[in-house]
């Protein structure tokens, strides 16, 4: 059954389409075993021969993700200068209210909050990683793909993949769902909620900064998905069928 035929069933989620493959030590160097060999069509175009951006290169992640992160911070910067911890009036009010005059005490409080923030960031991000991959699986299952999910102890990551043939549309939905659900939607909600805030105090402004940075980091972590989606949009025709390392146009 080809990917086109599966997609005709519509957005029907079935947990049986998600298989937990377990815990392995090196997913990226493990050859995925397919149940049956597929004859490669004569009109196949191998992805490694295309002029693609390398999604596995961390430098490319930075090139894509860091500018987005900076833009997000700039937006929050302008918001906080008017109503938040960067406002002089709100900062002075907090200092006077808490009677903070000792510079050493100020530094200790700042260090304590920084370390606590790093700890929360780390724990939250460790939780986000498997959620990110599960969202790939759920999105893939919704568009009719059989998804596989597991953990790589050596790389300390979760992973998701499919052995099915798929269309360009199915891939884009599967690939971009975590970015939309974990990154874009929370960021929009955060900015809308912030715009409605009145009489902001210093601590609440700080919490908004932390949330903004966390969502920005999530978006950076989605950079490989953004890069690969761009590669597919640029290089693969809409009517193509995509296999593991090549694509072809049926009946061509």
VEXDREN-2710 file (C-alpha; in Angstrom, 1 decimal):
% VEXDREN-2710
k/r/px/py/pz
1/UNK/0.0/0.0/0.0
2/UNK/1.6/3.3/-1.0
3/UNK/1.6/6.5/0.9
4/UNK/-1.1/8.1/-1.3
5/UNK/-3.5/5.3/-0.5
6/UNK/-2.9/5.6/3.2
7/UNK/-3.4/9.4/3.2
8/UNK/-6.9/9.0/1.7
9/UNK/-8.2/7.7/5.1
10/UNK/-7.8/11.1/6.6
11/UNK/-6.6/12.2/10.0
12/UNK/-7.4/9.1/12.0
13/UNK/-5.1/8.5/14.9
14/UNK/-4.3/4.9/15.8
15/UNK/-1.9/4.0/18.6
16/UNK/-1.1/0.7/16.8
17/UNK/0.8/2.8/14.2
18/UNK/3.4/3.8/16.9
19/UNK/5.8/1.0/17.8
20/UNK/8.3/1.4/20.7
21/UNK/11.5/-0.2/19.5
22/UNK/13.3/0.0/22.9
23/UNK/16.6/1.4/24.0
24/UNK/19.7/1.1/21.9
25/UNK/23.3/2.4/22.2
26/UNK/24.0/4.0/18.9
27/UNK/20.9/4.7/16.7
28/UNK/22.7/6.9/14.1
29/UNK/25.2/4.1/13.3
30/UNK/22.6/1.3/13.5
31/UNK/21.4/0.1/10.1
32/UNK/17.6/0.0/10.1
33/UNK/16.3/-3.4/9.0
34/UNK/13.4/-3.3/6.7
35/UNK/10.9/-6.1/6.4
36/UNK/11.3/-6.5/2.7
37/UNK/13.7/-5.2/0.1
38/UNK/12.2/-2.6/-2.4
39/UNK/13.3/-2.4/-6.0
40/UNK/14.7/1.1/-6.6
41/UNK/12.9/2.8/-9.5
42/UNK/14.9/3.8/-12.6
43/UNK/13.9/7.4/-12.1
44/UNK/15.0/7.5/-8.5
45/UNK/16.8/10.7/-7.2
46/UNK/19.1/10.0/-4.3
47/UNK/19.0/12.6/-1.6
48/UNK/22.8/12.5/-1.0
49/UNK/23.3/13.6/-4.6
50/UNK/21.1/16.7/-4.1
51/UNK/22.4/20.1/-3.1
52/UNK/21.0/20.0/0.4
53/UNK/21.9/21.8/3.6
54/UNK/23.4/19.3/6.0
55/UNK/20.8/18.9/8.9
56/UNK/23.3/16.9/11.0
57/UNK/25.8/19.8/11.2
58/UNK/25.4/21.7/14.5
59/UNK/26.8/24.8/12.8
60/UNK/23.8/24.8/10.5
61/UNK/21.5/24.5/13.5
62/UNK/23.1/27.7/14.9
63/UNK/22.8/29.5/11.5
64/UNK/19.0/28.7/11.5
65/UNK/18.1/28.8/15.2
66/UNK/20.2/31.6/16.7
67/UNK/18.8/34.4/14.5
68/UNK/15.3/33.3/15.4
69/UNK/16.3/33.2/19.1
70/UNK/17.8/36.7/18.9
71/UNK/14.6/38.1/17.3
72/UNK/12.4/36.5/20.0
73/UNK/14.6/38.1/22.7
74/UNK/14.6/41.5/21.0
75/UNK/10.8/41.4/20.9
76/UNK/10.7/40.7/24.7
77/UNK/13.4/43.3/25.2
78/UNK/11.2/46.1/23.9
79/UNK/8.2/44.8/25.8
80/UNK/10.2/44.7/29.1
81/UNK/11.6/48.2/28.7
82/UNK/8.0/49.5/28.9
83/UNK/6.6/47.0/31.4
84/UNK/8.9/44.5/33.1
85/UNK/12.2/44.0/34.9
86/UNK/14.1/46.3/32.5
87/UNK/11.9/49.2/33.4
88/UNK/13.7/51.5/35.8
89/UNK/10.6/52.3/37.8
90/UNK/9.8/48.6/38.3
91/UNK/13.4/47.8/39.2
92/UNK/13.7/50.6/41.7
93/UNK/10.3/49.7/43.2
94/UNK/11.6/46.1/43.7
95/UNK/14.9/47.3/45.3
96/UNK/13.1/49.6/47.7
97/UNK/10.4/47.1/48.6
98/UNK/12.9/44.4/49.5
99/UNK/15.5/46.9/51.0
100/UNK/18.3/45.5/48.9
101/UNK/21.4/47.7/49.4
102/UNK/24.2/45.2/49.9
103/UNK/25.9/44.5/46.5
104/UNK/27.1/41.1/47.8
105/UNK/23.6/40.1/48.7
106/UNK/22.4/41.2/45.3
107/UNK/25.0/39.0/43.6
108/UNK/24.2/36.0/45.8
109/UNK/20.5/36.3/45.0
110/UNK/21.2/36.7/41.3
111/UNK/23.5/33.6/41.4
112/UNK/21.0/31.5/43.3
113/UNK/18.3/32.4/40.8
114/UNK/20.6/31.7/37.9
115/UNK/21.6/28.2/39.2
116/UNK/17.9/27.4/39.9
117/UNK/16.9/28.5/36.4
118/UNK/19.7/26.4/34.8
119/UNK/18.5/23.3/36.8
120/UNK/14.9/23.8/35.8
121/UNK/15.9/24.4/32.2
122/UNK/17.9/21.2/32.2
123/UNK/15.1/19.1/33.7
124/UNK/12.5/20.6/31.5
125/UNK/14.5/20.1/28.4
126/UNK/15.2/16.5/29.2
127/UNK/11.4/16.0/29.4
128/UNK/10.8/18.0/26.2
129/UNK/13.2/15.7/24.1
130/UNK/11.0/12.5/24.2
131/UNK/7.8/14.7/23.9
132/UNK/9.3/16.2/20.7
133/UNK/9.9/12.7/19.2
134/UNK/6.5/11.5/20.3
135/UNK/4.9/14.4/18.5
136/UNK/6.7/13.3/15.4
137/UNK/5.2/9.9/15.9
138/UNK/1.6/11.1/16.6
139/UNK/1.7/13.5/13.6
140/UNK/3.0/10.6/11.4
141/UNK/0.3/8.2/12.7
142/UNK/-2.4/10.9/12.0
143/UNK/-1.4/11.0/8.3
144/UNK/-1.3/7.2/8.0
145/UNK/2.4/6.3/8.6
146/UNK/3.7/3.5/10.8
147/UNK/6.0/5.2/13.2
148/UNK/8.8/3.8/15.4
149/UNK/10.0/5.4/18.6
150/UNK/12.9/4.7/21.0
151/UNK/15.8/6.0/23.0
152/UNK/19.6/6.1/22.3
153/UNK/21.6/5.9/25.5
154/UNK/24.9/6.8/23.9
155/UNK/23.6/10.1/22.4
156/UNK/21.2/10.6/25.2
157/UNK/18.3/11.3/22.9
158/UNK/14.9/9.9/21.8
159/UNK/14.4/9.2/18.2
160/UNK/11.4/8.6/15.8
161/UNK/11.4/7.3/12.3
162/UNK/9.2/5.5/9.7
163/UNK/10.1/2.8/7.2
164/UNK/7.0/3.6/5.1
165/UNK/7.0/5.4/1.8
166/UNK/5.6/8.8/2.3
167/UNK/4.6/12.0/0.4
168/UNK/6.1/15.4/0.7
169/UNK/3.0/16.6/2.6
170/UNK/3.2/13.7/5.1
171/UNK/6.8/14.4/5.8
172/UNK/6.3/18.2/6.4
173/UNK/3.4/17.5/8.8
174/UNK/5.4/14.9/10.6
175/UNK/8.5/17.0/10.7
176/UNK/7.1/20.4/11.7
177/UNK/4.5/19.4/14.3
178/UNK/6.9/19.6/17.3
179/UNK/8.0/23.1/16.2
180/UNK/4.4/24.3/15.9
181/UNK/3.1/22.7/19.1
182/UNK/6.2/23.2/21.4
183/UNK/7.6/26.4/19.9
184/UNK/5.4/28.6/17.8
185/UNK/2.0/28.2/19.6
186/UNK/3.5/28.7/23.2
187/UNK/5.4/31.7/21.9
188/UNK/2.3/33.3/20.5
189/UNK/0.3/32.6/23.7
190/UNK/3.2/34.1/25.7
191/UNK/3.4/37.3/23.8
192/UNK/-0.4/37.7/23.7
193/UNK/-0.6/37.1/27.5
194/UNK/2.3/39.6/28.1
195/UNK/0.6/42.3/26.1
196/UNK/-2.4/42.1/28.4
197/UNK/-0.3/42.3/31.6
198/UNK/-0.7/45.5/33.6
199/UNK/1.2/46.7/36.7
200/UNK/4.0/44.2/36.1
201/UNK/6.3/43.6/39.0
202/UNK/10.0/42.7/38.8
203/UNK/9.7/39.0/39.6
204/UNK/6.9/38.4/37.1
205/UNK/8.9/40.2/34.4
206/UNK/11.8/37.8/35.3
207/UNK/9.6/34.8/34.9
208/UNK/8.5/36.0/31.4
209/UNK/12.2/36.3/30.4
210/UNK/12.8/32.8/31.6
211/UNK/9.8/31.4/29.7
212/UNK/10.8/33.3/26.6
213/UNK/14.4/32.0/26.7
214/UNK/13.1/28.4/27.2
215/UNK/10.7/28.6/24.2
216/UNK/13.6/30.1/22.2
217/UNK/15.8/27.1/23.1
218/UNK/13.1/24.7/22.1
219/UNK/12.8/26.4/18.7
220/UNK/16.6/26.1/18.3
221/UNK/16.3/22.4/19.1
222/UNK/13.9/22.1/16.2
223/UNK/16.5/23.5/13.7
224/UNK/17.2/20.1/12.1
225/UNK/13.5/19.7/11.4
226/UNK/13.4/23.2/9.9
227/UNK/16.5/22.5/7.8
228/UNK/15.2/19.2/6.5
229/UNK/11.8/20.6/5.7
230/UNK/13.4/23.4/3.7
231/UNK/15.4/20.8/1.8
232/UNK/12.3/18.8/1.0
233/UNK/10.3/22.0/0.0
234/UNK/13.2/23.1/-2.3
235/UNK/14.3/19.8/-3.9
236/UNK/11.4/17.4/-3.9
237/UNK/8.3/17.8/-6.2
238/UNK/4.9/17.8/-4.6
239/UNK/3.8/14.6/-6.4
240/UNK/6.9/12.6/-5.4
241/UNK/7.1/9.4/-3.3
242/UNK/9.8/9.5/-0.7
243/UNK/11.8/6.4/0.5
244/UNK/14.6/6.2/3.1
245/UNK/17.3/7.8/1.0
246/UNK/15.7/8.6/-2.4
247/UNK/12.6/9.9/-4.0
248/UNK/10.8/9.3/-7.3
249/UNK/7.7/10.3/-9.2
250/UNK/5.2/7.4/-9.8
251/UNK/4.3/6.5/-13.4
252/UNK/6.9/8.9/-14.8
END
